[in-house]
Structures are given as C-alpha cells and as structure tokens.
Amino acid sequence: MNKRYSQSKALGAITKASFLANLKNPQSFVFSLLFPLIFVFIFGAFSGGTITKYTLALSPNCDTANVLYKTVSQLPFITIKPFADTVAMRNELEKGKLTGILDIEKTVSFNTIAQKGFPHFDLTIKSTSASSLDLLQLIPLLENVSNKLEKRMNGDKGQLVTIKQDIYNVREYKTIDFVLPGQIGFSLLFSTLFGIAFTFFNLREQLVLKRFYATPVNKLNILLGIGFSRIFFQLINVLVLITVGHFCIGFTLAHGLVTFIEMVSLSIFFLLMLMGVGLIFSSIVKNDTMIPLMINIFSLPQMLLSGTFFSISVFPEWLQTCCKILPLTHFNLAMRKISFEGASIFSCWQDLGALALWTAGIYFIVWKVFKWE
C-alpha cells in the first residue's frame, strides 16, 4: 500500500530550505538586522539621554570666582570654550560657532539683600544674529537656573541675578546654509558610487574593458575617460544645486563667484576619491547584486554620521571622534566653511588633508584589486 504524500512535510522542507538560504545570503543579514541595529544605535545616541549643548566663550573681564559662574559652568548643557585670542573668539561668534560670550559682573549694591550678605550679579551674553535661535533657547534655561540659585541663597525674597542680552547683526545663518552642502555630499556619494561601480562591472562582464586593454590606448586614459564621463554628469548636478539654492532659496555664497568655483573644485576632488571606491567595488564583487550591498555598507553610516542632515555635535564626544574619521564629514565641513564663512579652499587644509589620505589609500587598493576581465 502506497503511503499518502505528506503536504505538511513538503511545506516544512521548503520552509527550512528557504530559511537556510536566507541565512546564507549576506544581503538578508545586512538589510534586515545589521542596518536596523546601526540606525537604532545612531539615533539612540542623540535622542536618548543627551541634550542640546550651547558653547560659550568668556569675556576677558568675566568674574569666574563667584557662585553664579561655578553654577553655570557646571551645567550639563553648557560648554565653556577657552580663547587666548579675542579676535579668534569674535570670528567664531560671528560665524555662528559660539552661542555667545559670557560676562558675569558681581555688583556692589546697598539694597536689603546686599546688606544681608547676598551679592547681586549681572549676567550678560553677547551674541549675534547667527546664533539667535540658540540664544532664544538658552536664556529661559539660564533664568530657571538663576531662580533656583536665588531661592537657595535667600529664600526667593529678591532678585540676585539680572540676565541681559547684547545681540548685534551679522550675516544670517539660514537653514539652507547647513542643508545644501550636506545634500551635495549625499548626492555625490550615492550617485557616483552606483554609477561607477555598475558601469565598470558591466564593462568588465561584457569584455569591453578587455578589448580596451588590448588597444594601444594608455590604460590610465581608459579608466579616466570612462570615469570622467560620470564625474562630469555629477558636476552638472552640483552646479544646478548651488545655483538654484543661491538664487531661489538664498543659499549663502560668501564671496560670490569665487566661492562658487571653490565649492565646485572641492566637489571634483571628492568625486575623484569616490571614483576609486566605485572601482574597488566593481572589482571585488562576484555579481552585480552585491554592488548595492557594498555601497550601502560604505555609504549609509556616513549619511548618518557625517553631518549631512544634522550636526555631529548632537552625538557623544567619543562618537564625534569616530565621525571625524569619515571622508564625507570632512567634505561637509569644508563646503560649509567655504560657502558661509568665506574660507578659502586652502585654509581648509585639515579637511583636504584627510580627504587626500583617504584618496591615497583608496587608489592603493584600486591598484591591487582592479581587474580588466
């Protein structure tokens, strides 16, 4: 007597085989587990338990030997940044890198409170229109702290602290001034890597590169010719983004055409580096389905950790150190310095140096792994 075919066993066998196949597929592991864990970790780093920090410098005449300064300086949302040069401090303030300059003066008063031994303090924050939004958030926090101090010192029987603001207008730092450089870097990163990696992989699989290799054409010219076509296409995107941003949304070009040219020059440098990454991916993958996986592993952490959509200052200090290793971080920083601060491209030598080190390392790997067939 023939046994009846078991549909449940067949279902179980198919399910088991499919499950094991998914476990062996690296893309399933990366996209379903690894990336969600990375996102949870990154967003948890700045949304869970961390607070917005405000950077203050000290006025040369600030009284730091009193209880008010000690209270303010120990606040978790206040960072006191030292400056030996008042000119550098003013430059940082006008560029919006400082929330303000703190000045505390212990005044001599003969009111009832002072006669009882409770001094009066004038707390003044000098700031600019570039940091007006941060200052708007900071003042209520300082008022709350001063109220608690007054209550502790004299039972809330009188005002001990007077908070003043001294704001002067400078070039307005708009949201677009932060967003646009990050979006340029984001666009260049993904579109260049996908374009270069898929182009060279397909040319190699179709034996086009092998045929080129057999011609008298210099091998470097073959790579540059194909790569430059992608770079020129991406440069058109950069030109459009900057032009539309400036004339339609008010994106700041500190020195007009000179700034525009320097931003384009920095973009070309970044594109050359990304071209090398694309060449590496096109050479080491076995099939084209692995290319998106490699690109996302390289790009997504940078998208989140390089100051593309929000400042890296929201992260803990140890994570900020990791952020500063990434090439997109240095591209974003340099682009913002050039566009808003009016820095020259050569004054961004630290960021350029970091990109140069990345470029040298990447093309050393290209030299080792690139395949013509």
N, C-alpha and C positions, 0 to 999 in steps of 0.2 A: 504494500500500500504506500503510495507516494505521500510524502509529507506536504502539508499545505504551506505555500510560500508565505513567509512572515514579513508583512509590510512594516511592522514596527521595528524589526531588526534592520531592515533596509534603511528605514529612516534614521535609526541610530548610527548605522555605519556611515551614511552620507554626512550626517551632522558632525560625527567625530572627525572624518577626513577633512571636511571644510574647516573645522575649528583648528586642527593641526596645521593646515595650510595657511590660515591667518596668522597663527603664532610664528610661522617661519617667514612671513612677509614683513620685512623691516618697515615698510611704509605704514602698515596697520599699527605697529607698535608705536612709531613716532607720532603719527597724527592722532591716534586715539588715546594715548597715555602720556607720552613724553611732553608734547606741546601743551596739553591742558595743565600738566603739572608746572611747566615753566610759567604759563600765564598766571596761575594761582599764586605762585611764589612771587612773581614780579609785582602784580597788583596788590598782593598782601603786604609787600614791603613798604608801600607808601600809603595804603589805605587802612592798615590795621595797626593802631598804636602809635603811629608817627603823626607829627603835627607840622603845620607850616612854620618855617623859621624865617625870622627877619634879621638881616645883617645890619648892624650899626657900627659906625666909627665913633671915636671920642673926640670931642673938641679939645684943642690944646689947653683950654682953661677949665676943663671939666673937673669937678671935685669928686675924686674917687675914694675919699676916706670917710664916707658917711654911710649911714644905714640904707638910704634910698638907693644909692648906686650898687651896694652889695646885694640888695634885694633884686634889682632889675637885672644885674649881670648874671645872676644865678637862675633866671627864668629859663625854662626849657625851650621856649620859642624865640629866645634872643641869642644871637651870636655877635660877640664883640670882636671886630676885626681891627688889629693894630695897624697903624700907619706911621712911618717915620717921616714921611714927606706929605705936607699938607696939599701940595699941588696934585700929587697922585690921588690923594683922598678926594679932592674936589672933582677930578676927572672921573673917578669911579662913581661918584654921586651923580654926575651929570649924564653918565651912560646908563643909569638905572641899575647898577650893580649893587648899590647900597640903598637900603630903605631910608636912611637918614644919618645925620651926625648928631650925636647925643651930647648935650651940655647940661650939667647939674650945678646949680649955684645954691649954696647954703646962705640964706639971707639972715640979716640981723633985724629982728623986729621986736617991738616992745608991747605987743598985744598981750592979751591974757594968757594965751597958750605959751608964748615965748617966755613969759615971766615964770611960768610953772616948769620951765626947763625943756619945752618941746620946740625945737627949731622949725623953721619954715624952709621949704625947698622949692626952687623954680626949676622945673624940668622942661627944657626946650629941645625940640627936634627940628633941625634944619634939613629940609628935603627939597626935592624938585618935582616938577610935573611928570617926570619919567617914572617916579616911584609913588605917585599919588594914590594908586589903588592899594598898594601895600600899606601905606601910611594910614589910609582910611580904616583898614582892618586892625592896625596895631594900636591906634590911640585908645579905642574902647578897652583893649586888654590892659594897657597901662593905667587907665583910670580905675579899673577894677582892682589892680594891684595896689595902687595908691590908697584907695578906700579901705582895703584890708589893713594896710600899714597904719593909717590914721586911727582905725578902730583899735588896733593892738596897742598903739602908743598912748592915746589919750581918750579912749573910750568913745570915739566918734563925736567929740564935743566941739570940734572945729576943724577947719581945713589946714592941713600941714603941707600939702603938695599942690602946686599950680602947674598944670601942663600946658605948654604953649607950642604952636606950630609956626615955623618960618619956611614958607614954600615959595620958590621962585621958578619961573617958567624956563624950560629948555626944550629941545626937540622932543616932541611927544613920542613915546614908545608905544606903538599900537600893536594889537594882537597879531596883525598880519606880518609885522616885523619879526615875530618869533616863528609864526606858522610857515611862511613861504620858504625860507631856507630849508626847513625840515622836510617840506613836501618835495622840494627839488631833489634832496638827497634820497628820499624814499622812492621817488620815481626813477632816478638813475640806477639805484641799487637793483630793484626787481626787473625793470625792463631790460637793462643791459645784460644782466646775468642770464635771463631767459633767452634773449636774442642771441647772444654769443654762444652759449652752451648748445642750444638746439641747432644753430647754424653750422657750427664746426662738427658736431656729432653727425648730422645728416650728410655733410660733405664728405666726411670720412667713410661713413657707411656706404655711400654711393660711389666710392672710389674716385671722387672728383679731386680730393687732396692728393691722392696717389698720382694722378695724372699730372697735376700741377708740379708735383715733386720731380717728375721726370723731365720737365721742361728746363730751359736754360735760365728761367727767371730766378732771381735770388730768393732763397727760402724765406728770409725775413720779410721781403716785399710781398710775398704771397700772404703771410699772416697779417701784415699791416694793412694790405689792400682790402682784405675781407673784413678785418676788424674795424678799420676806419669808416667803412660804409655804415656800420651800426653806430659808431660814435657820432658821425655827422647827423644821423637821424635823431639821436638822443639830444644833440645840441640844439636842434630845432625846437624840441620841447622846452629846453632851458630858456631859450630866447623868448618863446611865447609866454612862459610862466612869469618871467621877470617883467616883460613889457606890459602884460595885462595887469599884473599885480601893482606895478607902479602907476600906470595911467588910469586904471579903473578902480582900484581899491586903496590906493595911497601908500603902497609899499615904499619904504624909505631907501633912496639911493643917496648916501651921504655926499658924494662928490659927483653925482650925475653920471655922465658917460664913462668917466674913469672907473668909478665903482662898478658899473655895468661890465666893462671889459675885464676887470679883475675877477669878478664873480664867474664869468664865462671861462677865464683861464684856469681858475681853480676847479671848475667842473670838468674841463678837459683832463686835468691831472687825475682827478678821481675816476673818470671814465677809463683811462689807461690802466689804472690799478684793477678796476672791475673786469676789464677785458681779460686780464691774466687769470682772475678767478674763474671766469667762464671757460677759458681754455683748459684749466685743470679739471673742471667738472666734466667737460666733453671728452676728456682723455681717460678718466678713471672709471666711468660708468660702463656697465656691460650692455645696457639697453636704455632707450630714451625714457622709459617710465621711471628710472631712478633719478633723472635730472631734476624734476621738481622737488624731490625729497632732499637732495643735496643742497639745492638753492635755499629751501626753507630752513634747513638746519643752520646755514650760514647767515641768512638774512633776518629771520623773524626775531631772534634775540636782539639784533641791532636795531630793528624797528622799534622795539620796546625800551631799550636801554641806552639809546644814543641821543636822547633829547629831541626826537622827531616830533612828538605830539605834546610832550610836557617836559619841563626842566628836570634834569637828573638830580637837582638839589632836593627833590622830594624823597630820595632814597637815603637809607643809612649810609654813613661815611664809607664803610667797607665796600658797599655795593657801588658807590660812586667811583671808588678806585678801580673797580672792575670795568665800569662804564668807560673810563678814560683810556682803556686799552683798545677799544673798538675803533676801527677806521672811520665809521660813519659819525661817531662822536666828534672827531677832530674836523671832519668836513663841515658838520653843522656849526661848530664853534667858530671856525674860520669864516664861514659865509656870513654869520651874524655880526662878527667883528667888522668885516669889510663893509657890509651893507649899512648897518645902523651907526656903528661907532666911527666909521670913516677910516678905519685902519688900512694901511697898505697891505698888499698880499705878502710882502717880505717881512712885515712886522709880525705876521702870524707864523714865524719860523718854527715855533714849537709844534704847532699843528701840522705844518708842512713836513717837518722832520719825521713826525710819527707816520704820516702817510707815505713818505719816502721809504721808511723802514719796512712798512707793510708791502709796498710795491717791490722792493728788492727781494724780500723773502718769497713773495708770490711768484715772481718771474724765475727765481732759482728753482722753485718746484716745477714750473712750466718746462724749464729746460730739461728736467729729469724725467717728466712723465708724458710729455706731449707725443702723440702718435700721429703718423701720416696715414696709417691704414689700420 
